[in-house]
Amino acid sequence: MKIALMDSGIGLLAATAEVRRLRPDADLVLSLDPDGMPWGPRTPQDLTARALAVAEAAAACRPDALIVGCNTATVHALTALRARFEPALPVVGTVPAIKPAAAGGGPLAIWATPATTGSPYQRNLIQDFAGGVDVTEVPCWGLAEAVERADESAIAAAVDAAAELTPDDVTTVVLGCTHYELVAERIRAAVQRSGLPPLVLHGSAGAVAAQAMRRLGEQPAPGAPATGTLTVLLSGRGGALPLPALTYAEGRLLQEVAPAG
């Protein structure tokens, strides 16, 4: 089994690590776009063009499924990606975990990029899945970019700024950008208030990995031999994981696998 994941940068690491944990025997293809990142400020048309190019590079490796490991790319390019590749290549998008977060009650906060915060896309998810729950949308200025660079001081400043915008009574935080899952425990520490129950964090990586298994008709096999290879594409060129990726546990996990043959 071979599974490809795509993103402009290392936000795909969380979902990739979940796939690796579910199926250590799966070959992985990571298709990144250092030449075109960040995707967030691009127009929807430009972003879609970049995403299609990155997906084409991944598809050339003949994967069995393609995961769009980016919330922004899912919003703007998922329809185009599915039109281009399905049904031959199943395409799995990444959606903020608002539905399961709202099921636990509230109040909850959605941490997302400034472009996603307040967007019709996110507002529709709130309307569809979080009716009757007290929801605060929190724009996280510069957090994804800081995580991408593994800039510790910038990460701390961005997390603290977003925590200041998060109401004190929040019990649940939705991590609405895949980059944020790489610093989830720092977010937890910044938002947790004394006297309240432990903060619940909802990311998308586990659900995305599980959905990829379902689309393939495969079962998780975490005890399978760790024989899966890792192929990294950088704007279509063969390469290695960017150095900042190795700052995070998810990146170090992937480095342990065998190189692609």
Residue pairs with C-beta under 8 A, 6 or more apart in sequence:
1 23
1 25
1 26
1 27
1 64
1 216
1 218
2 26
2 27
2 28
2 29
2 61
2 62
2 63
2 64
3 19
3 23
3 26
3 27
3 28
3 29
3 63
3 64
3 65
3 66
3 67
3 212
3 216
4 28
4 29
4 30
4 31
4 58
4 59
4 61
4 63
4 65
4 66
4 67
5 12
5 15
5 16
5 19
5 28
5 29
5 30
5 31
5 58
5 66
5 67
5 69
6 12
6 30
6 31
6 32
6 51
6 54
6 55
6 58
6 66
6 67
6 68
6 69
6 70
6 73
7 32
7 33
7 68
7 69
7 70
7 73
7 178
8 32
8 33
8 34
8 36
8 37
8 38
8 39
8 50
8 54
8 70
8 73
9 32
9 33
9 34
9 37
9 38
9 148
9 179
9 242
10 32
10 147
10 148
10 179
10 182
10 241
10 242
10 244
10 245
10 248
10 251
11 69
11 70
11 144
11 147
11 148
11 177
11 178
11 179
11 182
12 30
12 32
12 67
12 69
12 70
12 178
13 182
13 245
13 248
13 250
13 251
13 254
14 69
14 178
14 181
14 182
14 203
14 204
14 205
14 250
15 67
15 69
15 94
15 178
15 204
15 205
15 208
15 209
16 28
16 30
16 69
16 250
16 254
17 205
17 249
17 250
17 253
17 254
18 205
18 206
18 208
18 209
19 26
19 28
19 67
19 209
19 212
20 26
20 28
20 228
20 253
20 254
20 257
21 209
21 222
21 253
22 209
22 210
22 213
22 220
22 221
22 222
23 213
23 218
23 220
23 221
23 222
23 224
23 228
24 221
24 222
24 224
24 225
24 226
24 227
24 228
24 257
25 221
25 224
25 225
25 226
25 227
25 228
26 228
27 228
27 229
27 230
27 231
27 260
28 228
28 229
28 230
28 231
28 254
28 257
29 58
29 61
29 63
29 231
29 233
30 230
30 231
30 232
30 233
30 241
30 254
31 54
31 55
31 57
31 58
31 233
31 236
32 54
32 232
32 233
32 234
32 235
32 242
33 39
33 50
33 53
33 54
33 234
33 235
34 234
34 235
34 242
35 234
35 235
36 42
36 50
36 53
36 54
36 235
37 148
38 144
38 145
38 148
39 47
39 50
39 51
39 70
39 72
39 73
40 72
40 113
40 115
40 144
41 115
42 50
44 76
47 72
47 73
47 76
47 77
48 76
48 77
48 80
51 68
51 73
51 76
51 77
51 80
51 81
52 77
52 80
52 81
52 84
53 235
53 236
54 233
54 235
54 236
55 66
55 81
55 84
55 85
55 91
56 236
57 233
57 235
57 236
58 66
58 233
59 66
59 85
59 89
61 231
61 233
63 89
64 89
64 90
64 216
65 89
65 90
65 91
65 92
65 212
65 215
65 216
66 81
66 85
66 89
66 90
66 91
66 92
67 91
67 92
67 94
67 208
67 209
67 212
68 74
68 77
68 78
68 81
68 91
68 92
68 93
68 94
69 94
69 178
69 208
70 94
70 178
71 94
71 95
71 96
71 112
71 113
71 116
71 176
71 177
71 178
71 204
72 113
72 115
72 116
72 177
74 93
74 94
74 95
75 116
75 119
75 121
78 91
78 93
81 91
82 91
85 91
90 212
90 215
90 216
92 208
92 211
92 212
92 215
94 178
94 204
94 208
95 125
95 204
96 110
96 112
96 122
96 125
96 174
96 175
96 176
96 204
97 174
97 175
97 202
97 203
97 204
97 207
98 110
98 122
98 125
98 126
98 129
98 130
98 174
98 202
99 125
99 128
99 129
99 130
100 202
100 207
101 108
101 130
101 172
101 173
101 174
101 200
101 202
102 108
102 129
102 130
102 131
102 133
102 135
104 171
104 172
104 200
105 133
105 171
105 172
106 130
106 133
106 134
106 135
106 171
106 172
107 133
107 134
107 135
107 136
107 167
107 169
107 170
107 171
107 172
108 130
108 133
108 134
108 135
108 136
108 170
108 171
108 172
108 173
108 174
109 135
109 136
109 137
109 138
109 166
109 167
109 170
109 172
109 173
109 174
109 191
110 117
110 122
110 126
110 135
110 136
110 137
110 138
110 173
110 174
110 176
111 138
111 140
111 143
111 162
111 166
111 173
111 174
111 175
111 176
111 177
111 180
111 187
112 122
112 137
112 138
112 139
112 140
112 176
112 177
113 139
113 140
113 143
113 144
113 176
113 177
114 139
114 140
114 141
116 122
116 176
116 177
117 137
117 138
117 139
117 140
118 137
118 139
122 137
122 176
126 135
126 137
136 165
136 166
136 167
136 170
138 162
138 165
138 166
139 162
139 165
140 158
140 159
140 161
140 162
140 177
140 180
141 158
141 161
141 162
142 154
142 157
142 158
143 155
143 158
143 159
143 162
143 177
143 179
143 180
143 183
144 177
144 179
144 180
145 154
146 154
146 155
146 157
146 158
147 155
147 179
147 180
147 182
147 183
148 179
148 244
149 244
150 243
150 244
150 247
150 248
155 183
155 186
156 186
159 183
159 186
159 187
159 190
160 190
162 187
162 190
163 187
163 190
163 191
166 173
166 191
168 193
169 193
169 196
170 191
170 199
171 196
171 197
171 199
171 200
172 199
172 200
172 201
172 202
173 187
173 188
173 191
173 199
173 200
173 201
173 202
174 202
175 181
175 184
175 187
175 201
175 202
175 203
175 204
178 203
178 204
178 205
180 187
180 203
181 203
181 204
181 205
182 248
182 250
184 201
184 203
187 201
188 199
188 201
191 199
192 198
192 199
210 220
213 219
213 220
226 256
226 257
226 258
227 258
228 257
228 258
229 257
229 258
229 259
229 260
229 261
230 254
230 257
230 258
230 259
230 260
231 238
231 260
232 238
232 239
232 240
232 241
233 239
241 251
241 254
241 255
244 251
245 251
245 254
246 252
246 255
